[in-house]
């Protein structure tokens, strides 16, 4: 073996290292933009989306009281995140605060969820602060005394004493439509416009008392699936350590989400997790830009996929997503009275709902190895 010595040793070593690096499989440099144009945003929404699908509920707001319990763990080692994928309505905003991704995709089978996120987008952009945002969202006059230092308790206590205002409701509908269709140039169909008005009216009628299933008269309504939290209760949940971390907890939290909305970086998509287009389109976009999925909030959708036997299609889609060692699922899981995980999405009164983190890489490996055969297997793929 020739020994490298003298003045030629350093350049030869550098050349050798360069040759090695040139043949190693490298990861593309992240090229995610700090802002999408309106045209880019709508192109992503339109080309990634699948036809409207069916779900058994409207899902106006989250029904997961435990959704904040993973926030401390989720934020450790994952800030700033690369990309976030989620499902459902407003709980995603709070998860974004923990991950701080450069871009987020909200993929939901119902087109109404896409429309609801466009409503939120318009309201974030139109509002100067949290108090104005809640005023617009609930179609109520802004109570005096609210400012940037108001707590989330102050905010909802004040609006709890304020009645809905039909004039504000009509102004809201006009303002949201103008913001989306004229200012941004998004092409909403007549059906989309009707869906938008339906969501706005649900928040107006339900106010801070709005639940997953829609407007109700009493807080904490008991239904066949348990006790549904109200929008107010969800905003005032804590992370298990007594900290308020929702997107309305502080002015700073609100402005973080507001900036993402203004930059068109929260992208709603219509898609079945087991469908052939949406998740794969999101994955392709992220691969094209050298990005990875830092967190994927699935709620308890996987339980439904195992029930209709479409789970294999979902995990084939997941296997196409770019991930790394810190990529995690944020899952809602149900434990029965004995403490065992339940495979049914129904929540008997003797069960409890929990939110947990699960590594995506381990799931993909287990799926590829054929060791995922039933719902319980995904919870042990560590």
Residue, then its C-alpha position, 0 to 999 in steps of 0.5 A: x500500500x502506498x503511504x501518502x506523505x508530504x505536500x501531496x497527501x492533503x489534496x489526494x485525501x480531499x479528492x478521495x473524500x469527494x469521490x466517495x461523497x459523489x457516489x453516496x446516496x445523498x439527500x436533496x438540499x431543502x428548497x422549500x419557499x418561505x412563501x407561496x404565491x396565490x397561484x402556487x397555493x391554489x395549484x397545490x390545493x387543486x392538483x393534490x385534492x381528490x373528489x369529496x368523500x364521506x365521513x359520518x360527522x361534520x367535525x366542525x371542531x376537534x373532539x379530542x380533549x387530550x390533543x395537547x398532552x403530547x406538545x412538550x414531547x412533540x416539540x423536543x428535537x423537532x423545532x424547526x420542523x421541515x413539513x407537517x401533515x395533519x387531518x381535521x380542523x383547528x387542532x392542527x394550528x396548535x400542533x404547528x406551534x410545537x413543530x414550527x414547520x416550514x410548510x403544512x398540509x391538512x389532508x381530510x376526506x371531506x371537502x368541507x374541512x378544506x373550506x373550513x380551513x380556507x375560512x380560518x385562513x381568511x379570518x387570520x388574515x383579516x384580523x389584527x389580533x386574537x380578540x378581533x379573530x374571535x369576534x369574526x369567528x363567532x360573529x360577535x361584537x368585540x367586548x371592551x378591555x381585551x388586548x394583547x395581554x388578555x389571557x385565554x380565560x379573559x378572552x372567552x369569558x368576555x365573549x361568553x357574555x356577548x350575543x351573536x350579531x346578524x349584521x356581523x355575520x353577514x359582514x363576515x360572510x361577505x368579507x371572507x368571500x371577498x378575501x378568498x375569491x377576489x383578493x386571492x383569486x381562489x376559484x370556489x364553486x357555488x357548492x363551496x360557497x354554500x359550504x363556507x356559509x354553513x361553517x360560518x353559521x355553525x360558529x355563529x350559532x354555536x359560539x364558543x359552545x360549538x362542538x364536533x357535531x355542531x351547535x348545541x345548547x349546553x356545554x359538555x353534551x353527552x353523545x353516543x361517543x362520550x362527552x364532546x368538548x366545546x371550542x372554548x374548552x379545547x382552547x383552554x386545555x393544557x399540555x398536561x403540565x398546566x401550560x396553555x399552548x393553544x393557538x389562542x393562548x397568547x398573542x404570540x401563538x396567534x401571530x405565528x399561525x397568522x404569518x403562516x396563513x399570510x404566506x400561504x404555507x398552510x395548504x388544505x387538501x381533500x384526500x382519503x388517507x388510503x386514496x391514490x392521489x392526495x398523500x402521494x402528491x404531498x409526498x412528491x412535492x416534499x421530495x421535490x423540495x428536499x423536505x421531510x415530514x416531521x410530524x403526521x397527525x392522523x387522529x384515530x383515522x387508522x381505526x376506520x381504515x382497518x374497519x373498511x380494510x383500506x389500511x394497506x393502501x394508507x401505509x403504501x402511501x405513507x411509505x412514499x413520504x420522505x421521513x427521517x429519524x425524528x418523524x412521528x405520527x401523532x395518534x389518538x388511541x382508545x384504551x378500554x376499562x382494562x387499559x388495553x388498546x381498543x380497535x374500535x373508534x367508538x368510545x364507550x363511557x368506560x374507555x379513555x381517549x389518549x394522544x400518543x407519538x409513534x415513530x413513522x420509520x418503525x411503522x414503515x419497516x414493519x409494514x414492509x416486513x409484513x408484520x402489520x396485520x391488524x390495528x394493534x400491530x401499528x401501536x407496537x411498531x416501535 
